[in-house]
Amino acid sequence: MSLEWYLALSALLFTVGVIGVLIRRNAIIIFMCIELMLNAANLAFVAISRELGDPSGQVFVFFVMTVAAAEVAIGLAIIVSVFKHRETVNVDEVDSLKG
């Protein structure tokens, strides 16, 4: 497969993630869409790295995966805490972080 197919798939995945973030109001689904966008960027990094024969794109993937893991850990902890206090994960109903 050529580079264009990988980049087209990456763009499609990124677009689905952006649409999900803009349309959905559930915090967990928003985090999943952000993860989808990060994975789309990873796919583009790996495809371009493979095409150029330079492993630096694959090194960036490890950094993006580290940021994604930290985002999931912190984000889910915040979501669980908000759910305990408000009993909802709808971002429209949770408008402040006051207890």
Rosetta silent file (secondary structure, phi, psi, omega in degrees, C-alpha in Angstrom):
SEQUENCE: MSLEWYLALSALLFTVGVIGVLIRRNAIIIFMCIELMLNAANLAFVAISRELGDPSGQVFVFFVMTVAAAEVAIGLAIIVSVFKHRETVNVDEVDSLKG
SCORE:     score description
SCORE:     0.000 S_00000001
   1 L     0.000  149.053 -177.964    0.000    0.000    0.000 S_00000001
   2 L   -90.769  169.126 -178.126    1.154    3.484   -0.695 S_00000001
   3 H   -61.415  -34.530 -177.173    1.588    6.362    1.726 S_00000001
   4 H   -61.376  -37.976  179.473   -1.548    8.089    0.453 S_00000001
   5 H   -64.969  -43.079  178.746   -3.798    5.248    1.671 S_00000001
   6 H   -64.821  -42.407  179.549   -2.346    5.395    5.160 S_00000001
   7 H   -68.851  -34.399  176.297   -2.660    9.168    5.315 S_00000001
   8 H   -65.865  -42.639  177.038   -6.235    9.015    4.015 S_00000001
   9 H   -64.168  -41.102  177.502   -7.136    6.478    6.711 S_00000001
  10 H   -61.639  -43.751  178.729   -5.407    8.636    9.304 S_00000001
  11 H   -64.692  -38.483  178.522   -7.351   11.708    8.148 S_00000001
  12 H   -65.254  -45.405  178.430  -10.612    9.757    8.245 S_00000001
  13 H   -62.982  -40.981  179.233   -9.965    8.512   11.782 S_00000001
  14 H   -64.401  -40.717  179.377   -8.989   12.005   12.910 S_00000001
  15 H   -64.276  -42.103  177.138  -12.154   13.462   11.369 S_00000001
  16 H   -61.388  -40.090  177.666  -14.334   10.891   13.131 S_00000001
  17 H   -63.877  -43.736  179.391  -12.625   11.810   16.407 S_00000001
  18 H   -64.178  -43.061  179.100  -13.168   15.537   15.903 S_00000001
  19 H   -62.898  -40.437  178.189  -16.828   15.014   15.025 S_00000001
  20 H   -63.564  -39.951  178.280  -17.260   12.850   18.125 S_00000001
  21 H   -66.339  -38.633 -176.778  -15.713   15.503   20.369 S_00000001
  22 H   -76.606  -31.043 -173.854  -17.907   18.225   18.885 S_00000001
  23 H   -93.543  -44.375 -172.833  -21.198   16.300   18.878 S_00000001
  24 L   -76.647  151.684  179.924  -21.149   14.052   21.949 S_00000001
  25 L  -116.613   -2.624  178.164  -21.737   15.337   25.469 S_00000001
  26 E   -84.142  127.647 -174.773  -20.677   12.250   27.454 S_00000001
  27 H   -63.051  -37.090 -179.629  -17.229   12.784   28.978 S_00000001
  28 H   -66.587  -41.339  178.518  -16.142    9.164   28.513 S_00000001
  29 H   -67.180  -35.861  176.831  -17.050    9.209   24.811 S_00000001
  30 H   -62.885  -42.498  177.173  -15.202   12.517   24.414 S_00000001
  31 H   -63.828  -38.306  177.594  -12.081   10.917   25.912 S_00000001
  32 H   -64.312  -37.683  178.512  -12.457    7.957   23.547 S_00000001
  33 H   -68.973  -35.841  175.633  -12.666   10.343   20.583 S_00000001
  34 H   -64.456  -40.695  176.383   -9.537   12.153   21.760 S_00000001
  35 H   -62.371  -38.282  177.662   -7.778    8.777   21.926 S_00000001
  36 H   -63.455  -39.930  177.986   -8.960    8.074   18.371 S_00000001
  37 H   -66.457  -39.221  177.111   -7.444   11.365   17.216 S_00000001
  38 H   -65.023  -39.042  177.630   -4.141   10.537   18.938 S_00000001
  39 H   -68.433  -32.193  175.292   -4.093    7.122   17.264 S_00000001
  40 H   -65.201  -40.423  176.300   -4.756    8.756   13.899 S_00000001
  41 H   -65.066  -39.285  176.796   -1.718   10.964   14.456 S_00000001
  42 H   -60.862  -42.398  178.421    0.286    7.864   15.420 S_00000001
  43 H   -61.541  -41.343  177.950   -0.723    6.162   12.186 S_00000001
  44 H   -65.360  -42.398  177.773    0.429    9.173   10.184 S_00000001
  45 H   -58.955  -47.351 -177.320    3.741    9.286   12.092 S_00000001
  46 H   -67.694  -40.397 -179.409    4.437    5.599   11.453 S_00000001
  47 H   -64.433  -45.023  179.714    3.410    5.760    7.778 S_00000001
  48 H   -68.556  -38.187  177.772    5.616    8.761    7.046 S_00000001
  49 H   -61.775  -41.525  178.755    8.459    7.263    9.066 S_00000001
  50 H   -66.794  -40.924 -178.767    8.237    4.062    7.039 S_00000001
  51 H   -64.909  -40.580 -177.983    8.100    5.952    3.749 S_00000001
  52 H   -85.679  -14.366 -178.516   11.162    8.048    4.568 S_00000001
  53 L    73.611   22.203 -178.521   13.076    5.215    6.224 S_00000001
  54 L  -113.636  122.341 -176.540   13.667    7.370    9.282 S_00000001
  55 L   -76.552    1.046 -177.079   12.789    5.879   12.707 S_00000001
  56 H   -66.353  -29.678  176.381   12.236    9.270   14.359 S_00000001
  57 H   -64.700  -35.075  178.372    8.503    9.139   13.557 S_00000001
  58 H   -72.454  -27.997  174.887    8.227    5.917   15.503 S_00000001
  59 H   -67.774  -39.631  176.920    9.954    7.568   18.463 S_00000001
  60 H   -61.360  -34.333  179.101    7.273   10.278   18.407 S_00000001
  61 H   -60.568  -40.484  178.505    4.653    7.526   18.587 S_00000001
  62 H   -64.419  -38.040  177.066    6.059    6.392   21.930 S_00000001
  63 H   -66.560  -41.656  178.594    5.833    9.948   23.260 S_00000001
  64 H   -64.450  -40.191  178.228    2.239   10.287   22.023 S_00000001
  65 H   -64.819  -35.589  177.105    1.352    6.945   23.627 S_00000001
  66 H   -65.967  -44.532  177.430    2.854    8.137   26.915 S_00000001
  67 H   -63.295  -40.251  179.700    0.806   11.332   26.813 S_00000001
  68 H   -64.875  -39.942  178.807   -2.311    9.306   25.940 S_00000001
  69 H   -65.655  -41.042  178.178   -1.769    6.958   28.882 S_00000001
  70 H   -66.437  -39.646  179.064   -1.337    9.889   31.262 S_00000001
  71 H   -63.128  -41.557  179.480   -4.418   11.574   29.834 S_00000001
  72 H   -66.123  -44.548 -178.371   -6.496    8.453   30.359 S_00000001
  73 H   -62.854  -49.326 -179.161   -5.299    7.954   33.922 S_00000001
  74 H   -70.183  -44.792 -178.200   -5.881   11.560   34.990 S_00000001
  75 H   -62.707  -44.552  179.257   -9.030   12.037   32.920 S_00000001
  76 H   -68.324  -33.773  175.566  -10.747    8.901   34.161 S_00000001
  77 H   -63.178  -41.696  177.950   -9.865    9.762   37.757 S_00000001
  78 H   -66.297  -41.838 -179.733  -11.503   13.166   37.297 S_00000001
  79 H   -63.453  -42.907  179.082  -14.549   11.617   35.617 S_00000001
  80 H   -64.016  -41.020  178.875  -14.991    9.082   38.429 S_00000001
  81 H   -64.481  -43.029  178.637  -14.692   11.837   41.026 S_00000001
  82 H   -65.667  -39.492 -179.862  -17.248   14.025   39.237 S_00000001
  83 H   -65.231  -35.275  178.031  -19.596   11.056   38.857 S_00000001
  84 H   -63.659  -37.788 -176.462  -19.390   10.343   42.597 S_00000001
  85 H   -87.006  -37.570 -173.412  -20.442   13.899   43.425 S_00000001
  86 H  -107.568  -16.803 -176.947  -22.864   14.703   40.598 S_00000001
  87 L    57.874   35.129  173.709  -23.971   11.218   39.410 S_00000001
  88 L  -154.402  151.758  174.235  -23.596   12.282   35.783 S_00000001
  89 L  -119.054   14.857  176.931  -20.830   12.420   33.188 S_00000001
  90 E   -75.505  122.760 -174.623  -22.694   14.752   30.848 S_00000001
  91 L   -70.213  -19.642  176.821  -20.408   17.739   30.252 S_00000001
  92 L   -74.776  -30.337 -179.174  -23.353   20.128   29.872 S_00000001
  93 L   -85.130  -20.161  179.221  -24.608   19.355   33.373 S_00000001
  94 L  -103.929   92.030 -174.765  -21.176   19.613   34.980 S_00000001
  95 L  -103.117   -6.691  176.308  -20.321   23.266   34.463 S_00000001
  96 L  -147.373  163.405 -179.852  -17.996   23.854   37.418 S_00000001
  97 L   -99.699   15.048  177.087  -15.605   21.914   39.595 S_00000001
  98 L   -70.841  143.665 -178.828  -17.070   23.242   42.831 S_00000001
  99 L   -77.718    0.000    0.000  -18.017   20.532   45.342 S_00000001
